[in-house]
Amino acid sequence: MSNACVIGLGKSGVAAARLLKREGWQVILSDRSDSASLRQQQQQLAAEGITVCLAHTPNLDGTDSPQLIVVSPGVPWDADILNRARELGIETIGEMELAWRYLNAVPWVGITGTNGKTTTTALVAAIFQTAGLNAPACGNIGHAVCDVALEFKNNSRGAQPCAPTNYPDWIIAEISSYQIESAPSVAPRIGVWTTFTPDHLSRHKTLERYYDIKAHLVHQSQLQVINGDDAFLSQEKMNDWQDAYWTSVKGKAFLNCNPDLGTYIEDGWVIFGQEQIVQVSALRMVGAHNLQNLLMAVAVARLAGIDKEAIATAIATFPGVPHRLEHICTWQGIDFINDSKATNYDAAQVGLSSVTSPAILIAGGEAKIGDDLAWLQTIQAQAAAVLLIGDAAPAFALRLSQVGYNNYEIVETMARAVSRAAELAPQYQARVVLLSPACASFDRYQNFEQRGDDFRQLCMQLVQ
């Protein structure tokens, strides 16, 4: 029996371990952390025959070294353990690459970008599913892709090998830069690039490296849909994508392609090529940025051959995605909105711009490298007060002071932030309390979903 080592006890790592176990590998799952919740997972996986080693780094120099290493997205691709594995000739791949080996007979939609990819992925999946297709949203959203592969493997027991009826019709995958760099073989039928601004530079080092990683996925795609309103993609890198299907909320004249290959807004309609597809007013999500997400989703759907009726129905009933401008509750006339998905300055700036002002803003967490000027300007224009949480609170307080904004408080925890926001909102006649952190979540939470769930629970306790 071959040995495999999976590094990282997140949802991707667990899914990869289960898939490998199902395929007959002897699996050890390793994680550098240790906690009560991880030990509970350790016990659950042990019952499935998967060994979990906590507070542990694999030893690759022993006689029982693995033949395969699979890494979760959170593990840096240039980590010492992975460099050592490559030196020893041990195959090293990401969870997404592993899933591709089992699902490459299925057409994929691969959606990447700095911001907007989660909403676009969810909307594309909703359209495909409304059209009657088995098209799970997965990857950096929802289930790990290895979970989808495992479900296929389990459901196809007893079926003819490679029987097409056992496969999903499409895979709708949100794919982050972390996942792309460890999955070089993934080649979607349709690749989508939503936006591009500086992010994850502490891991990728340079903007050009970050661009090249994302460009790899889109170049691998048979058909390419690109946001023509993104300044970097449409101006700096337009020549890289001469055969792409471009989109623009500004109209036909702003497309970087033949209008027959473009998707745009005209007279209140979304136009694909020369055909009216759906009225813009059908979209229920707030925020001008969501019009661009709408265009990209429509372009993907039409390229996949989905009819206008299914597209219109899906868009009219699509509620948005959790943790992205998600309305949690209304308390004493004040809307509490969860934008925990805003993990960088650009996303947080869009979030604050999209809500009614003045707003009480809750921000902070694990800070990222990036340009914060537009975010700070929006705070000055639209935030009645800013409540700062997490490790970034002191640094954010300093930046706010430097631009002359002094109506902030360091409250440290989410619980204090929610209770203090409830006190301040009536004083400032603020109609919105917005969690839009502009930070990663890893200082206090496992992921942005857990952070948003904490905010939701605290808000509901306030209402009750």
C-alpha positions as CSV (number, residue, x, y, z in Angstrom):
1,M,0.0,0.0,0.0
2,S,1.4,3.4,-1.0
3,N,1.8,6.1,1.7
4,A,0.5,9.7,1.3
5,C,0.9,12.6,3.6
6,V,-1.6,15.4,3.7
7,I,-0.5,18.7,5.3
8,G,-3.1,21.0,6.8
9,L,-6.2,19.9,8.8
10,G,-8.6,22.3,7.1
11,K,-11.6,21.3,5.0
12,S,-9.3,20.8,1.9
13,G,-6.9,18.7,3.8
14,V,-9.6,16.5,5.3
15,A,-11.3,16.1,1.9
16,A,-8.0,15.1,0.3
17,A,-7.2,12.6,3.0
18,R,-10.6,10.9,2.7
19,L,-10.4,10.7,-1.1
20,L,-6.9,9.2,-0.9
21,K,-8.1,6.7,1.8
22,R,-11.0,5.8,-0.5
23,E,-8.5,5.1,-3.3
24,G,-6.4,2.7,-1.2
25,W,-3.7,4.9,0.1
26,Q,-2.3,4.7,3.7
27,V,-2.9,8.3,4.8
28,I,-1.3,10.4,7.5
29,L,-2.7,13.9,8.0
30,S,-0.3,16.4,9.6
31,D,-0.9,19.8,11.2
32,R,1.4,22.1,13.1
33,S,-1.4,23.3,15.4
34,D,-3.1,21.6,18.3
35,S,-6.4,22.5,20.0
36,A,-9.5,20.8,21.5
37,S,-11.4,21.1,18.2
38,L,-8.5,19.6,16.2
39,R,-8.3,16.7,18.7
40,Q,-12.0,16.1,18.2
41,Q,-11.4,15.9,14.4
42,Q,-8.4,13.6,15.1
43,Q,-10.7,11.1,16.8
44,Q,-13.3,11.3,14.1
45,L,-10.7,10.7,11.3
46,A,-9.0,7.9,13.3
47,A,-12.3,6.0,13.2
48,E,-12.1,6.3,9.4
49,G,-8.6,4.8,9.4
50,I,-6.8,8.1,8.8
51,T,-4.0,9.0,11.2
52,V,-3.8,12.6,12.3
53,C,-0.6,14.0,13.8
54,L,-1.1,17.3,15.6
55,A,1.7,19.8,16.5
56,H,3.7,17.8,14.0
57,T,5.9,18.3,10.9
58,P,6.4,15.2,8.7
59,N,9.8,13.5,8.7
60,L,10.7,12.9,5.1
61,D,14.0,11.2,5.6
62,G,12.8,8.0,7.2
63,T,12.3,4.6,5.6
64,D,8.5,5.1,5.7
65,S,8.5,8.5,3.8
66,P,5.5,9.1,1.7
67,Q,5.3,8.7,-2.1
68,L,2.8,11.6,-2.3
69,I,2.3,14.9,-0.4
70,V,-0.9,16.8,-0.7
71,V,-1.0,20.3,0.8
72,S,-4.0,22.5,1.9
73,P,-4.1,26.0,0.4
74,G,-3.0,27.6,3.6
75,V,0.4,25.9,3.4
76,P,3.0,28.1,1.6
77,W,4.1,26.5,-1.7
78,D,7.7,27.3,-0.8
79,A,7.6,26.0,2.7
80,D,10.8,24.2,3.8
81,I,9.0,20.9,4.1
82,L,7.8,21.1,0.5
83,N,11.2,22.2,-0.8
84,R,12.7,19.2,1.0
85,A,10.1,16.9,-0.6
86,R,11.0,18.1,-4.0
87,E,14.7,17.5,-3.4
88,L,13.9,13.9,-2.4
89,G,11.7,13.4,-5.5
90,I,8.5,13.1,-3.6
91,E,5.5,14.2,-5.7
92,T,4.0,17.3,-4.1
93,I,0.6,18.7,-5.2
94,G,-2.3,20.7,-3.9
95,E,-5.8,19.5,-3.0
96,M,-7.2,21.1,-6.2
97,E,-4.7,19.2,-8.3
98,L,-5.7,15.9,-6.6
99,A,-9.4,16.5,-7.3
100,W,-8.6,17.4,-11.0
101,R,-7.2,13.9,-11.5
102,Y,-10.5,12.4,-10.7
103,L,-12.8,15.1,-12.3
104,N,-11.0,16.2,-15.4
105,A,-13.5,14.4,-17.6
106,V,-16.1,17.0,-16.4
107,P,-16.1,20.6,-17.9
108,W,-15.0,23.1,-15.3
109,V,-15.7,26.8,-14.8
110,G,-12.7,28.1,-13.0
111,I,-13.2,31.5,-11.4
112,T,-10.4,33.5,-9.9
113,G,-9.7,37.2,-9.0
114,T,-8.8,39.3,-6.1
115,N,-12.4,40.3,-5.3
116,G,-15.8,39.2,-6.6
117,K,-15.0,35.6,-7.2
118,T,-17.2,34.2,-4.5
119,T,-20.3,36.1,-5.6
120,T,-19.6,35.3,-9.2
121,T,-19.1,31.6,-8.5
122,A,-22.3,31.4,-6.4
123,L,-24.3,33.1,-9.1
124,V,-22.9,31.0,-11.9
125,A,-23.7,27.8,-9.9
126,A,-27.3,29.1,-9.3
127,I,-27.8,29.7,-13.0
128,F,-26.5,26.3,-14.0
129,Q,-28.6,24.5,-11.3
130,T,-31.7,26.5,-12.3
131,A,-31.1,25.1,-15.8
132,G,-31.3,21.6,-14.4
133,L,-27.6,20.8,-14.4
134,N,-25.7,19.1,-11.6
135,A,-23.1,21.8,-11.1
136,P,-21.8,22.1,-7.5
137,A,-20.0,25.3,-6.4
138,C,-16.8,24.2,-4.7
139,G,-13.1,25.0,-4.2
140,N,-12.6,28.2,-2.3
141,I,-16.3,28.4,-1.7
142,G,-18.5,25.7,-0.1
143,H,-17.1,22.2,-0.4
144,A,-13.6,21.3,-1.2
145,V,-13.3,19.9,-4.8
146,C,-12.0,16.6,-3.3
147,D,-15.3,16.3,-1.5
148,V,-17.1,16.4,-4.9
149,A,-14.7,13.8,-6.3
150,L,-15.2,11.6,-3.3
151,E,-19.0,11.9,-3.7
152,F,-18.7,10.9,-7.3
153,K,-16.5,7.9,-6.4
154,N,-18.9,6.7,-3.7
155,N,-22.0,7.1,-5.9
156,S,-20.4,5.3,-8.8
157,R,-19.8,2.0,-6.9
158,G,-21.2,-0.7,-9.1
159,A,-21.5,1.5,-12.1
160,Q,-19.6,1.0,-15.3
161,P,-16.1,2.6,-15.2
162,C,-16.1,6.2,-16.4
163,A,-19.8,6.1,-17.1
164,P,-20.7,9.7,-17.9
165,T,-24.0,9.6,-15.9
166,N,-21.9,9.2,-12.7
167,Y,-20.2,12.6,-13.2
168,P,-21.5,16.1,-12.3
169,D,-22.4,18.0,-15.5
170,W,-20.1,20.9,-14.5
171,I,-17.7,21.8,-11.8
172,I,-18.1,25.5,-10.8
173,A,-14.9,26.2,-8.9
174,E,-13.7,29.3,-7.1
175,I,-9.9,29.0,-7.3
176,S,-7.6,31.2,-5.2
177,S,-4.0,32.0,-6.0
178,Y,-2.9,29.6,-3.3
179,Q,-4.8,26.8,-5.0
180,I,-3.7,27.7,-8.5
181,E,0.1,27.6,-7.7
182,S,-0.2,24.0,-6.4
183,A,-2.5,22.8,-9.2
184,P,-0.7,23.4,-12.5
185,S,-2.7,20.9,-14.5
186,V,-6.2,22.3,-13.9
187,A,-7.5,23.5,-17.3
188,P,-11.1,24.7,-17.1
189,R,-13.5,24.8,-20.1
190,I,-14.3,28.4,-19.1
191,G,-11.9,30.6,-17.1
192,V,-13.1,33.8,-15.4
193,W,-10.9,36.6,-14.1
194,T,-13.0,39.0,-11.9
195,T,-10.6,41.7,-10.6
196,F,-6.9,42.2,-10.0
197,T,-5.5,44.4,-7.2
198,P,-2.5,43.9,-4.8
199,D,-3.2,41.1,-2.3
200,H,-1.4,38.2,-0.7
201,L,1.9,39.9,-1.3
202,S,3.4,38.6,1.9
203,R,3.1,35.1,0.3
204,H,3.6,35.8,-3.4
205,K,6.3,38.6,-2.8
206,T,5.6,40.6,-6.0
207,L,2.6,41.9,-7.9
208,E,3.9,40.3,-11.1
209,R,4.2,36.9,-9.4
210,Y,0.7,37.2,-8.1
211,Y,-0.5,38.1,-11.6
212,D,1.4,35.3,-13.3
213,I,-0.2,32.7,-10.9
214,K,-3.7,33.8,-11.7
215,A,-2.9,34.2,-15.4
216,H,-1.8,30.6,-15.5
217,L,-5.3,29.3,-14.7
218,V,-7.0,31.6,-17.3
219,H,-4.4,30.8,-20.0
220,Q,-5.1,27.1,-19.3
221,S,-8.9,27.7,-20.0
222,Q,-10.4,27.0,-23.4
223,L,-12.6,30.1,-23.2
224,Q,-11.8,33.2,-21.1
225,V,-14.1,35.8,-19.5
226,I,-12.4,38.9,-18.2
227,N,-13.7,42.0,-16.3
228,G,-13.1,44.8,-18.8
229,D,-13.8,47.5,-16.1
230,D,-10.8,46.4,-14.0
231,A,-8.1,49.0,-14.6
232,F,-5.1,46.6,-14.4
233,L,-6.6,43.9,-16.6
234,S,-8.0,46.2,-19.2
235,Q,-5.1,48.7,-19.4
236,E,-1.9,47.1,-18.2
237,K,-2.5,43.6,-19.5
238,M,-5.1,44.0,-22.3
239,N,-2.7,42.5,-24.9
240,D,-2.4,39.3,-22.9
241,W,-6.1,38.5,-23.6
242,Q,-6.9,39.3,-27.1
243,D,-9.2,36.3,-27.7
244,A,-11.1,36.8,-24.4
245,Y,-14.8,37.6,-23.9
246,W,-14.7,40.9,-22.1
247,T,-17.4,42.5,-20.0
248,S,-18.2,46.2,-19.1
249,V,-21.0,47.8,-17.1
250,K,-20.2,51.1,-19.1
251,G,-21.5,49.8,-22.4
252,K,-20.5,48.4,-25.7
253,A,-18.0,51.2,-26.5
254,F,-15.8,50.2,-23.5
255,L,-15.3,46.6,-24.5
256,N,-11.8,45.4,-25.4
257,C,-13.1,43.0,-28.0
258,N,-15.5,42.6,-30.9
259,P,-19.0,43.4,-29.4
260,D,-20.0,39.9,-30.5
261,L,-17.6,38.6,-27.9
262,G,-18.6,41.0,-25.2
263,T,-21.2,41.3,-22.4
264,Y,-22.3,44.7,-21.4
265,I,-25.2,46.9,-20.2
266,E,-27.4,48.9,-22.5
267,D,-30.8,50.5,-21.8
268,G,-31.1,48.6,-18.6
269,W,-30.4,45.2,-20.2
270,V,-27.5,42.8,-20.0
271,I,-26.4,42.2,-23.6
272,F,-24.4,39.2,-24.6
273,G,-23.1,39.7,-28.1
274,Q,-26.1,41.4,-29.7
275,E,-28.8,39.6,-27.7
276,Q,-30.8,41.0,-24.7
277,I,-30.5,38.4,-21.9
278,V,-31.9,39.8,-18.7
279,Q,-32.9,43.2,-17.2
280,V,-30.4,44.6,-14.7
281,S,-33.2,45.4,-12.3
282,A,-33.8,41.7,-11.8
283,L,-30.7,41.5,-9.6
284,R,-31.5,41.7,-5.9
285,M,-28.0,42.2,-4.6
286,V,-26.9,45.7,-3.5
287,G,-23.7,47.5,-4.7
288,A,-22.6,48.7,-8.1
289,H,-19.8,46.1,-8.1
290,N,-22.4,43.3,-8.4
291,L,-23.4,44.5,-11.8
292,Q,-19.9,43.4,-13.0
293,N,-20.4,40.0,-11.3
294,L,-23.7,39.7,-13.1
295,L,-22.2,40.3,-16.5
296,M,-19.5,37.7,-16.0
297,A,-22.0,35.1,-14.8
298,V,-24.2,35.8,-17.8
299,A,-21.3,35.5,-20.2
300,V,-20.3,32.1,-18.6
301,A,-23.9,30.8,-18.8
302,R,-24.3,31.7,-22.5
303,L,-20.9,30.2,-23.4
304,A,-22.1,27.0,-21.7
305,G,-25.3,27.1,-23.8
306,I,-27.8,27.9,-21.0
307,D,-31.0,29.5,-22.3
308,K,-32.1,33.0,-21.4
309,E,-35.1,31.8,-19.3
310,A,-33.0,29.9,-16.9
311,I,-30.6,32.8,-16.6
312,A,-33.4,35.3,-15.8
313,T,-35.0,33.0,-13.3
314,A,-31.8,32.3,-11.4
315,I,-30.8,36.0,-11.3
316,A,-34.3,37.1,-10.1
317,T,-34.2,34.7,-7.2
318,F,-30.5,34.8,-6.2
319,P,-30.2,36.2,-2.6
320,G,-26.4,36.8,-2.5
321,V,-23.8,34.9,-0.6
322,P,-23.1,34.6,3.1
323,H,-20.5,36.9,4.6
324,R,-20.6,39.3,1.6
325,L,-22.9,42.3,2.4
326,E,-25.2,39.8,4.1
327,H,-28.1,41.4,6.0
328,I,-28.2,39.7,9.4
329,C,-31.0,41.6,11.3
330,T,-32.6,44.9,11.9
331,W,-32.5,46.2,15.5
332,Q,-34.2,49.4,16.5
333,G,-34.1,50.5,12.9
334,I,-30.4,49.7,12.5
335,D,-29.3,47.2,9.9
336,F,-26.5,44.8,10.9
337,I,-24.6,43.7,7.8
338,N,-21.9,40.9,7.7
339,D,-19.2,41.6,5.1
340,S,-16.6,39.3,6.7
341,K,-15.5,38.2,3.2
342,A,-13.9,41.6,2.8
343,T,-10.4,40.4,3.7
344,N,-8.5,43.2,1.9
345,Y,-8.7,47.0,1.5
346,D,-10.3,47.0,-1.9
347,A,-13.1,44.6,-0.9
348,A,-13.7,46.6,2.3
349,Q,-13.9,49.9,0.4
350,V,-16.5,48.4,-1.9
351,G,-18.5,47.1,1.0
352,L,-18.5,50.4,2.9
353,S,-19.4,52.2,-0.4
354,S,-22.4,49.9,-0.9
355,V,-24.3,50.6,2.4
356,T,-26.3,53.6,3.6
357,S,-24.2,56.2,5.3
358,P,-23.4,57.2,7.9
359,A,-22.4,53.7,9.1
360,I,-20.7,52.3,12.2
361,L,-17.8,50.2,10.8
362,I,-16.2,47.2,12.5
363,A,-12.7,46.5,11.0
364,G,-9.5,44.7,11.9
365,G,-8.0,41.2,12.1
366,E,-4.7,40.1,10.6
367,A,-3.5,42.9,8.4
368,K,-2.4,42.5,4.8
369,I,0.0,44.4,2.6
370,G,-1.8,46.7,0.2
371,D,-2.9,50.2,-0.7
372,D,-5.3,51.5,1.9
373,L,-5.8,55.0,0.6
374,A,-9.2,54.5,-1.1
375,W,-10.5,52.6,1.9
376,L,-9.4,55.4,4.3
377,Q,-11.0,58.1,2.1
378,T,-14.3,56.1,2.1
379,I,-14.2,55.8,5.9
380,Q,-13.7,59.6,6.1
381,A,-16.7,60.1,3.8
382,Q,-19.1,57.5,5.1
383,A,-18.2,56.1,8.6
384,A,-19.7,57.8,11.6
385,A,-17.3,55.8,13.8
386,V,-14.9,52.9,13.4
387,L,-14.5,50.1,16.0
388,L,-11.2,48.3,15.7
389,I,-10.7,44.6,16.6
390,G,-7.9,42.0,16.4
391,D,-4.1,42.3,15.9
392,A,-4.4,45.1,13.3
393,A,-6.2,47.5,15.7
394,P,-3.2,49.6,16.8
395,A,-1.9,49.9,13.2
396,F,-5.3,50.8,11.9
397,A,-5.7,53.4,14.6
398,L,-2.4,55.0,13.6
399,R,-3.4,55.1,9.9
400,L,-6.8,56.7,10.8
401,S,-5.1,59.3,12.9
402,Q,-2.5,60.0,10.1
403,V,-5.3,60.9,7.7
404,G,-7.1,63.1,10.3
405,Y,-9.9,60.6,11.2
406,N,-10.1,60.4,15.0
407,N,-13.6,58.9,15.7
408,Y,-12.3,55.4,16.3
409,E,-12.1,53.1,19.3
410,I,-10.0,50.0,19.9
411,V,-12.4,47.4,21.3
412,E,-10.3,44.3,20.5
413,T,-13.0,41.6,20.4
414,M,-16.1,41.1,18.2
415,A,-18.4,40.9,21.2
416,R,-17.3,44.3,22.4
417,A,-17.6,45.7,18.9
418,V,-21.2,44.6,18.4
419,S,-22.3,45.9,21.8
420,R,-20.5,49.2,21.4
421,A,-21.9,49.6,17.8
422,A,-25.4,49.1,19.2
423,E,-24.7,52.0,21.7
424,L,-23.1,54.3,19.1
425,A,-25.5,53.9,16.2
426,P,-28.4,55.8,17.7
427,Q,-26.1,58.6,18.9
428,Y,-24.9,59.2,15.3
429,Q,-28.2,58.4,13.7
430,A,-26.4,55.6,11.8
431,R,-28.7,53.2,10.0
432,V,-26.1,50.5,9.4
433,V,-23.6,48.6,11.5
434,L,-21.1,47.0,9.0
435,L,-18.5,44.3,9.7
436,S,-16.1,44.8,6.9
437,P,-12.7,43.9,8.3
438,A,-10.2,44.7,5.5
439,C,-8.1,41.9,7.1
440,A,-7.6,38.2,7.1
441,S,-9.2,36.4,10.0
442,F,-6.4,34.1,11.2
443,D,-5.5,36.2,14.3
444,R,-8.7,35.1,16.1
445,Y,-10.6,32.7,13.8
446,Q,-10.0,29.7,11.5
447,N,-11.4,31.5,8.5
448,F,-13.6,34.5,7.5
449,E,-16.7,32.3,7.7
450,Q,-16.2,31.6,11.4
451,R,-15.6,35.3,11.9
452,G,-18.9,36.1,10.1
453,D,-20.7,33.5,12.0
454,D,-19.5,35.0,15.3
455,F,-20.8,38.4,14.2
456,R,-24.1,36.8,13.2
457,Q,-24.6,35.1,16.5
458,L,-23.8,38.2,18.5
459,C,-26.2,40.3,16.4
460,M,-29.0,37.7,16.9
461,Q,-28.3,37.7,20.7
462,L,-28.8,41.5,20.6
463,V,-32.1,41.2,18.9
464,Q,-33.3,38.5,21.2
